[in-house]
Amino acid sequence: MYYNLLIYWRKHSAINEALFFFIIVVILFGLCQAHHYNSTWQNLNFLWLSLVFASLLSLDSLFEQDKQDGTIDTILLYPFPIIFSYIYKQIIAHFLFKICPLLLVYIPAGLLLKISMDILLFSLLNFTIAAIGLIFLSSLCAALRVNKLNPSFLRFIIILPLSTPLWLFAFGSIENFMQNRAVYAALAFLIALTLLFAIIGPVFCSFILRHLNE
């Protein structure tokens, strides 16, 4: 696994555009809002939308580098368990190098927007779970992009509708937390959906990579 992460880092060693996009947007919003303005819920919505859009910037290119250097063509010669392993390793590497930097600046960005620490920590937990499910969904678009299909159009068909329940349960959990209500039901559904996407995502992704490349 260490060597897979090292190879991924060398192939994707460019500046993390998603991280800079998120930081710049949050700083500009924090500087432009009025000093007397302090709506925790609206600031949290803005923070989440910025984080979601930033995380979507690089998801389409999950397999792009491996397609260019021929790694994908080699992997597809192996049986499906090897393909599953490759997909999971790519997703883990993408989460560590692309999503985790966003999560590291989430707390400072939230403090800049005057969101309390307890809400930030709980919302960070929810976003982390939802982001994992989003990556597994986005692997489908990444596989379709490798096969030279239109990823921008398919992103709206695949990612947005299927990821909507993730964000609904995540926001529902946070809203319950802010109103001192039980959060276990919404959080449980969020975890269950993420696990479901973690199972079916690589299955369809491996099918797309193998059969559309034939």
Disulfide bonds with the S-S distance in Angstrom:
none
